[in-house]
Amino acid sequence: IWSRRLDLDPTRNLPLTVVEDPTLDFGGDDAWCSWCLWPAAKVLVRYLATLGDAELVGRSVLELGAGCGAVGMYLSRRGCS
């Protein structure tokens, strides 16, 4: 099992730790994509980090896409549901 700390918003001290277990078999060669922090997610989090808390707290968010869900987890830490 690997764990990786992602400093997505260091100005707010909101790290995210992703735990990866490469021994899991999700049934297919495309399962690796769920382990990735995609570049688009990093860009989106950087943009969202520019927004004030008042703009995000209490908002409902639905994250669509592939990957580890970092954007949704980041927004949860910022007060979204």
C-alpha positions as CSV (number, residue, x, y, z in Angstrom):
1,I,0.0,0.0,0.0
2,W,1.3,3.4,-0.9
3,S,0.2,6.8,0.4
4,R,0.9,10.1,-1.2
5,R,0.4,13.5,0.3
6,L,-1.0,16.1,-2.1
7,D,-0.6,19.7,-1.2
8,L,-3.5,21.0,-3.3
9,D,-4.0,24.2,-1.4
10,P,-1.0,25.0,0.6
11,T,-2.2,28.6,1.4
12,R,-5.1,27.1,3.4
13,N,-3.0,24.1,4.7
14,L,-5.5,21.6,3.1
15,P,-3.4,18.6,2.2
16,L,-5.0,15.4,0.9
17,T,-3.6,12.0,1.4
18,V,-4.3,9.4,-1.3
19,V,-3.9,5.8,-0.3
20,E,-3.2,3.4,-3.2
21,D,-3.2,-0.4,-3.1
22,P,-1.7,-1.7,-6.3
23,T,-2.6,-5.3,-5.4
24,L,-6.4,-4.6,-5.9
25,D,-7.9,-6.0,-9.1
26,F,-10.8,-3.9,-10.3
27,G,-11.3,-6.2,-13.3
28,G,-9.6,-4.7,-16.3
29,D,-6.6,-3.0,-17.7
30,D,-8.2,0.5,-17.4
31,A,-8.5,0.4,-13.6
32,W,-5.2,2.3,-13.3
33,C,-7.1,5.6,-14.2
34,S,-8.8,5.6,-10.8
35,W,-5.4,5.9,-9.1
36,C,-4.3,9.1,-11.0
37,L,-4.5,12.7,-10.1
38,W,-5.1,14.0,-13.5
39,P,-3.6,17.4,-14.6
40,A,-7.0,18.8,-15.2
41,A,-7.9,18.1,-11.5
42,K,-4.8,20.0,-10.4
43,V,-5.8,23.0,-12.6
44,L,-9.3,23.0,-11.3
45,V,-8.2,22.9,-7.7
46,R,-5.8,25.8,-8.3
47,Y,-8.7,27.8,-9.7
48,L,-11.1,26.8,-6.9
49,A,-8.4,27.8,-4.4
50,T,-8.7,31.4,-5.7
51,L,-12.4,31.5,-4.6
52,G,-13.2,32.7,-1.1
53,D,-14.9,30.5,1.4
54,A,-18.1,32.5,1.2
55,E,-18.4,31.4,-2.5
56,L,-18.1,27.7,-1.7
57,V,-19.4,26.9,1.8
58,G,-22.7,25.1,1.7
59,R,-22.7,24.6,-2.1
60,S,-23.7,21.2,-3.5
61,V,-21.1,19.7,-5.9
62,L,-21.2,16.7,-8.2
63,E,-17.8,15.7,-9.5
64,L,-17.9,13.8,-12.8
65,G,-14.9,12.2,-14.3
66,A,-12.2,9.7,-13.7
67,G,-9.4,9.6,-11.2
68,C,-9.1,9.5,-7.4
69,G,-11.8,12.2,-6.7
70,A,-9.4,14.8,-5.5
71,V,-11.5,17.8,-6.6
72,G,-14.6,16.5,-4.7
73,M,-12.5,15.8,-1.6
74,Y,-10.9,19.2,-1.8
75,L,-14.3,20.9,-2.1
76,S,-15.6,18.9,0.8
77,R,-12.7,20.2,2.9
78,R,-13.7,23.7,1.8
79,G,-17.3,23.2,3.1
80,C,-19.2,22.0,0.1
81,S,-21.4,18.9,0.2
